[in-house]
């Protein structure tokens, strides 16, 4: 009896102590999870064990680490922020301790409303085609759950025969052997339980064109652009059907080697330039632009816009001028044959030289006390002879009539040979009462001659 009681107590203690072993799932798990695009979701990992297990998350076999910016591994699960379509897949939480490991599996579905996957192919919404041609209208879209599509013409559903029975081809509507009654508005409607989108094409079926394209407006026009700048030419073409618009640039003589291939038009060489999309306008015309970025000198020249259809072509030219690069150093100018010196310098240097030379000659004459040249007779300053000449020894009222004019001139010439200073002082001593003042003029000429003469003023 005592042994039974002891065994019962031991079993009770064993049940009270938690069992040590591998991790085990402690709660119910919903293995299929869904999240809306752009939202945040948390995947739980409800495991326990003794000792406590370590957890590691993987997505489609790849380990999730700190480099996954929108993913964060928490103690109780995995948090994903701003869910994207690429986040859909299989997630596994692996819990491990010293006794073993266990896994918790999830399948994440990202729910998204429909969206067009090829918007670049849907830009042209107004389409004109001639009778008998074909057209393809695209509305390729994606979403989760996978969206469905329906087509309408002028808001009326198209029949399966008109659309085509192949579901894969329903994303593109093919209209073959067009007739005038095929003209209208075609709308694709794409939807799932998350939302709906649609797109509308305007189709115009016209009779075969009988005229060539016409370039409307004034474009392209002559343009000037700074070196390194950006500019553009544009071309507007009116045509019954969508024309082919092409840009050409004339190849200047001697620059043919710059281009891989050229074409001859009217005896001139042209190079075909890359052309962008042709846009249809509400007025029925078509527009195309030629962009010129980082303009250089070789971009200058004549450009031609060519519009063509099955009936012919039309074209118009314009010129591009590229201004010189302001950073390029200017060429040194050749020395000019004409002097750039100002006129005062041109006149002053020779005059100064002549003046200095005359001064030297005059100084030499004064030093040697020899007459340099006879006094010049200046017509405007010639002294008229007088009948009476007064001397210093006679009073103011007495005059000597015995000295004639010739003797007086001889005396003046003798004084001039003694120099201007001596002549002035001597004359003032000899004839203090006869004249009022005396002054000397010295003239230097270009020929190297120095003329000197004296003016004596008498009282009336």
C-alpha positions in Angstrom: 0.0 0.0 0.0 2.8 2.4 0.8 4.6 1.7 -2.4 1.5 2.6 -4.4 1.2 5.9 -2.6 4.9 6.7 -3.3 4.5 5.9 -7.0 1.4 8.1 -7.2 3.3 11.0 -5.7 6.2 10.6 -8.1 3.8 10.7 -11.1 2.2 13.8 -9.7 5.5 15.6 -9.5 6.5 14.5 -13.0 3.3 15.9 -14.5 3.7 19.2 -12.6 7.2 19.8 -14.2 7.1 20.9 -17.9 8.5 18.4 -20.4 11.7 19.4 -22.1 11.8 18.7 -25.9 11.6 20.2 -29.4 9.5 23.4 -30.1 5.8 22.9 -30.7 3.0 25.0 -32.2 1.0 26.5 -29.4 -1.9 28.0 -31.3 -4.1 27.5 -34.3 -2.5 28.8 -37.6 -4.3 30.2 -40.6 -1.9 29.2 -43.4 -3.5 31.3 -46.2 -3.1 35.0 -45.6 -4.0 37.9 -47.8 -3.0 41.6 -47.8 -4.1 44.6 -49.8 -1.5 46.4 -51.9 0.2 49.1 -50.0 -1.0 48.0 -46.5 0.9 46.4 -43.6 0.6 42.8 -42.5 2.0 40.7 -39.6 2.5 36.9 -39.8 2.6 35.2 -36.4 4.9 32.4 -35.3 3.0 30.8 -32.3 5.7 28.3 -31.1 7.0 27.4 -27.6 9.4 24.9 -26.1 11.9 24.2 -23.4 14.4 25.6 -23.8 12.8 28.6 -25.7 13.4 28.2 -29.4 15.1 30.6 -31.8 13.1 31.6 -35.0 14.2 32.3 -38.6 12.0 33.4 -41.5 12.4 32.6 -45.2 10.4 33.6 -48.3 10.4 31.3 -51.3 13.6 29.6 -49.8 15.5 32.9 -49.2 16.4 33.9 -45.7 14.9 37.2 -44.6 17.5 39.5 -43.0 18.0 43.1 -41.9 18.8 44.1 -45.5 15.1 43.6 -46.5 14.1 47.2 -45.7 10.3 46.7 -45.5 10.6 43.5 -43.5 11.2 43.2 -39.8 11.6 40.0 -37.8 9.9 40.3 -34.4 9.9 37.9 -31.4 6.4 36.8 -32.1 6.3 37.0 -35.9 7.2 38.9 -39.2 6.0 42.4 -40.0 5.8 43.6 -43.7 5.2 47.3 -44.4 3.7 48.7 -47.6 3.0 45.4 -49.2 3.9 45.1 -52.9 2.7 42.6 -55.5 6.2 40.9 -55.4 5.7 40.2 -51.7 3.3 37.4 -52.6 4.7 33.9 -52.0 5.5 31.2 -49.4 6.8 32.2 -46.0 8.2 29.8 -43.4 8.9 30.4 -39.7 11.5 27.8 -38.5 11.7 27.5 -34.7 14.8 25.6 -33.3 16.1 24.6 -29.9 18.5 22.0 -28.6 15.9 19.2 -28.9 14.8 19.9 -32.5 12.9 22.3 -34.7 9.4 22.9 -36.2 8.0 25.0 -39.0 5.0 27.3 -39.4 4.1 27.8 -43.1 2.2 30.7 -44.7 1.0 31.5 -48.2 0.7 35.3 -48.7 -1.7 36.6 -51.4 -1.4 40.3 -52.3 -4.8 41.6 -53.3 -4.7 44.4 -55.9 -7.2 46.2 -58.1 -6.6 46.0 -61.8 -4.0 48.1 -63.6 -2.8 48.3 -67.2 0.6 46.7 -67.7 1.4 48.2 -71.1 0.4 51.9 -70.9 3.0 53.0 -73.5 1.1 50.9 -76.1 -2.2 52.7 -75.2 -1.1 56.3 -75.7 -2.7 56.7 -79.1 -6.4 56.8 -78.4 -7.6 58.4 -81.7 -6.9 56.2 -84.6 -7.7 56.7 -88.3 -7.4 53.9 -90.8 -8.4 53.5 -94.4 -11.0 51.0 -95.6 -9.8 47.5 -95.8 -7.0 47.9 -93.3 -6.7 46.3 -89.8 -6.2 47.6 -86.3 -5.4 46.1 -82.9 -6.6 47.8 -79.7 -4.7 46.7 -76.5 -5.9 46.6 -72.9 -3.5 44.3 -71.2 -4.0 44.4 -67.4 -3.1 42.6 -64.2 -4.6 42.4 -60.7 -5.3 40.0 -57.9 -7.6 38.2 -58.1 -7.0 38.0 -61.8 -9.3 40.5 -63.5 -11.7 39.9 -66.2 -12.3 42.1 -69.3 -15.2 43.0 -71.5 -15.4 45.1 -74.7 -18.0 47.7 -75.7 -18.6 49.6 -78.9 -20.4 52.9 -78.4 -21.4 51.7 -74.9 -22.9 48.4 -76.2 -21.3 45.1 -75.4 -19.6 43.2 -78.2 -20.5 39.6 -78.9 -18.0 36.8 -78.2 -17.8 36.3 -82.0 -16.7 39.9 -82.5 -14.2 39.7 -79.7 -12.9 36.2 -80.2 -13.4 33.0 -78.2 -9.8 32.7 -77.0 -9.6 34.2 -73.5 -5.9 34.9 -73.8 -6.6 37.1 -76.9 -9.4 39.0 -75.2 -6.9 41.5 -73.9 -6.4 42.7 -77.5 -9.3 43.5 -79.8 -8.5 42.8 -83.4 -10.5 44.6 -86.1 -9.7 43.3 -89.6 -10.8 44.4 -93.1 -12.3 47.6 -91.7 -15.4 49.1 -93.1 -16.9 52.5 -92.7 -19.5 51.1 -90.2 -16.6 50.0 -87.9 -16.0 53.6 -87.0 -16.9 54.4 -83.4 -15.7 54.4 -79.7 -14.4 51.1 -78.4 -14.1 50.7 -74.6 -12.4 48.0 -72.6 -13.6 47.4 -69.1 -11.3 45.5 -66.7 -12.5 44.5 -63.2 -12.1 42.3 -60.2 -13.5 42.4 -56.7 -11.0 45.0 -55.7 -11.9 47.6 -58.4 -12.4 48.5 -62.0 -10.5 50.4 -64.8 -11.4 51.2 -68.4 -9.9 52.8 -71.5 -11.6 54.1 -74.7 -10.3 54.3 -78.3 -11.8 56.4 -81.0 -11.6 54.6 -84.4 -12.3 56.4 -87.7 -12.5 54.4 -90.9 -12.1 56.6 -93.9 -12.0 56.1 -97.7 -8.7 55.7 -99.4 -6.8 58.9 -99.4 -6.4 60.7 -102.7 -4.1 63.5 -101.6 -0.6 63.7 -100.3 0.1 65.2 -96.8 0.2 69.0 -96.3 2.5 70.8 -93.9 0.3 73.3 -92.0 1.3 76.4 -90.1 4.8 78.0 -90.3 6.8 75.2 -88.7 9.6 74.3 -88.8 11.0 77.8 -88.4 14.6 79.1 -88.4 16.0 78.8 -84.9 19.1 80.1 -83.0 20.4 78.3 -79.9 23.3 79.0 -77.5 26.3 76.6 -77.6 25.4 73.7 -75.3 21.7 74.7 -75.1 18.6 72.8 -76.0 16.1 73.6 -78.7 13.6 71.8 -81.0 11.9 71.9 -84.4 8.3 70.9 -84.8 6.4 69.8 -87.8 2.6 69.8 -88.2 1.2 67.6 -91.0 -2.4 67.3 -92.2 -3.3 63.9 -93.8 -6.3 61.8 -94.3 -4.5 58.9 -92.6 -1.6 58.8 -90.2 1.4 59.9 -92.2 5.1 59.0 -91.8 7.0 62.0 -90.5 10.8 61.9 -91.0 13.5 64.5 -90.2 16.6 65.0 -92.5 19.7 67.1 -92.1 21.7 68.3 -95.0 25.3 67.2 -95.0 27.7 70.1 -95.6 30.4 69.6 -98.1 33.5 68.0 -96.6 31.7 66.5 -93.6 30.4 63.3 -95.2 32.9 61.2 -93.2 31.1 62.0 -90.0 28.0 59.9 -91.0 27.7 56.2 -91.6 25.2 56.6 -94.4 23.6 59.4 -96.3 21.0 59.7 -99.0 21.0 61.8 -102.2 18.1 64.1 -102.7 18.2 66.6 -105.6 21.9 66.4 -105.9 22.4 67.1 -102.2 23.4 64.6 -99.4 21.2 64.2 -96.4 21.4 62.1 -93.2 18.2 60.6 -91.7 17.7 61.5 -88.1 15.9 59.5 -85.4 12.3 60.4 -85.2 10.0 60.2 -82.1 6.4 59.5 -81.8 3.8 61.1 -84.1 1.0 62.6 -82.1 -2.5 63.0 -83.4 -4.2 66.3 -82.7 -7.9 67.1 -82.1 -8.0 69.1 -85.4 -7.0 66.0 -87.4 -3.4 67.0 -88.0 -0.3 65.2 -86.8 2.6 66.6 -84.8 6.2 65.5 -84.4 9.1 67.2 -82.7 12.9 67.0 -83.2 14.8 67.7 -80.0 18.4 69.0 -80.2 20.2 68.8 -76.8 23.6 70.2 -75.9 23.9 71.9 -79.3 27.3 72.0 -80.9 28.7 73.7 -84.0 28.2 70.6 -86.1 24.5 70.7 -85.3 24.1 73.9 -87.3 22.7 73.7 -90.8 19.6 73.0 -92.7 16.9 70.6 -91.4 14.0 69.2 -93.4 10.6 67.8 -92.1 9.2 65.2 -94.5 5.6 64.0 -94.3 4.5 61.1 -96.5 1.6 58.8 -97.2 0.6 56.4 -100.0 -0.2 59.3 -102.3 3.0 61.3 -102.0 5.0 63.5 -99.7 5.6 67.2 -98.7 8.5 68.8 -97.0 9.7 72.1 -95.5 13.2 73.2 -94.4 14.5 75.4 -91.7 18.0 76.4 -90.5 19.6 76.0 -87.1 22.2 78.5 -86.0 24.5 77.6 -83.1 26.1 80.6 -81.4 29.9 80.3 -80.7 31.1 78.7 -77.5 31.9 81.7 -75.1 34.6 79.5 -73.4 36.6 79.1 -76.6 39.6 81.6 -76.6 39.5 84.1 -79.4 42.1 84.0 -82.1 45.0 86.6 -81.7 44.5 89.5 -84.1 47.2 90.2 -86.7 49.1 93.4 -86.2 47.5 96.2 -88.1 49.5 98.4 -90.4 47.8 101.5 -89.1 49.0 102.8 -85.8 46.7 102.5 -82.8 48.3 105.4 -81.0 46.1 108.4 -80.3 46.5 111.5 -82.4 47.8 113.7 -79.6 50.7 111.3 -79.2 51.3 111.1 -82.9 51.5 114.9 -83.2 53.2 115.5 -79.8 56.2 113.2 -80.2 57.6 114.8 -83.4 56.8 118.3 -82.1 58.6 117.6 -78.9 61.6 116.2 -80.7 61.8 119.2 -82.9 61.5 121.5 -79.9 64.2 119.8 -78.0 66.5 119.8 -81.0 65.9 123.5 -81.6 66.6 124.3 -77.9 69.9 122.4 -78.2 70.9 124.3 -81.3 69.9 127.6 -79.7 71.9 126.8 -76.6 75.0 126.0 -78.8 74.6 129.3 -80.6 74.4 131.2 -77.4 77.4 129.3 -76.0 79.6 130.1 -79.0 78.2 133.6 -79.4 77.7 133.2 -83.1 74.7 134.2 -85.1 72.7 131.2 -86.0 70.5 132.7 -88.7 69.2 136.1 -89.7 66.1 137.2 -88.0 63.0 136.2 -89.8 60.9 138.9 -91.2 57.4 138.3 -90.1 54.9 140.0 -92.3 52.5 140.5 -89.4 55.1 142.0 -87.0 57.3 144.1 -89.3 58.3 147.4 -87.6 57.6 150.4 -89.6 60.4 153.1 -89.9 60.1 156.1 -87.8 61.3 159.6 -88.4 62.5 160.2 -84.9 64.6 158.0 -82.6 65.3 159.0 -79.1 68.5 158.1 -77.1 69.1 157.6 -73.4 71.3 160.7 -73.2 68.5 163.1 -74.4 65.5 164.1 -72.4 62.1 162.9 -73.2 61.3 165.9 -75.2 64.5 166.0 -77.2 64.8 163.6 -80.2 67.8 162.8 -82.5 67.0 163.1 -86.1 70.5 162.2 -87.2 70.0 158.4 -86.5 68.1 157.0 -89.4 66.1 153.8 -89.5 68.8 151.6 -91.1 71.2 152.4 -88.3 68.6 151.5 -85.8 68.0 148.1 -87.4 71.7 147.4 -87.5 71.8 148.1 -83.7 68.9 145.7 -83.1 70.6 142.9 -85.1 73.8 143.4 -83.1 71.8 143.0 -79.9 70.0 139.8 -81.2 73.4 138.2 -81.8 74.1 138.5 -78.1 71.2 136.3 -77.0 67.7 137.1 -75.9 68.5 137.9 -72.3 71.5 140.2 -73.1 69.6 141.9 -75.9 66.7 142.6 -73.6 68.8 144.1 -70.9 71.0 146.1 -73.2 68.1 147.5 -75.1 66.5 148.6 -71.9 69.6 150.5 -71.0 70.2 152.1 -74.3 66.6 153.0 -75.1 64.7 153.3 -71.9 62.6 156.1 -73.1 62.0 155.1 -76.7 59.8 151.9 -76.3 57.5 150.5 -73.8 58.5 146.8 -74.0 60.5 144.3 -75.9 60.1 140.5 -76.2 61.8 137.8 -78.2 60.1 135.0 -80.3 61.9 131.7 -81.1 60.4 129.3 -83.7 61.6 125.8 -84.4 60.7 124.2 -87.8 60.4 120.6 -88.8 63.3 121.1 -91.2 65.6 121.6 -88.3 65.8 125.4 -88.6 65.5 127.7 -85.7 64.2 131.3 -86.3 64.4 134.0 -83.7 63.0 137.5 -83.9 62.3 140.4 -81.5 59.3 142.7 -81.2 59.7 146.3 -79.9 56.7 148.4 -79.1 56.9 152.2 -79.2 54.6 154.7 -77.6 52.4 156.7 -79.9 
